[in-house]
Amino acid sequence: MSESMFRTAPGTKLSRILRWTVPLLMILTGLGVMAFGVGATATGIGVALIGGSVVVVFAGWFGRLGDDTERIREQAARDEFLRTGIWPED
């Protein structure tokens, strides 16, 4: 295994991409439905998609507001593993 696999948490890049891409796609879809849809139902669906994207952004933001102690401890364990080749005991 390469050492670069352990330098960052698994899925970090994917998490960043999804954290911003999914809400952006929801907003664009909502705007498209409102622009090209006909009637109040299309407008309602568009508004719901845009509102849902705001909820997704805030949910991700609130989820990352938590205490970083566990992340710091996990990174220290990874650094120790890279240095010694042995995963430290908790």
Summary of the structure (lengths in Angstrom):
residues: 90
radius of gyration: 20.2
end to end distance: 23.2
largest distance: 64.7
contacts: 193
relative contact order: 0.11
helix: 78%
strand: 0%
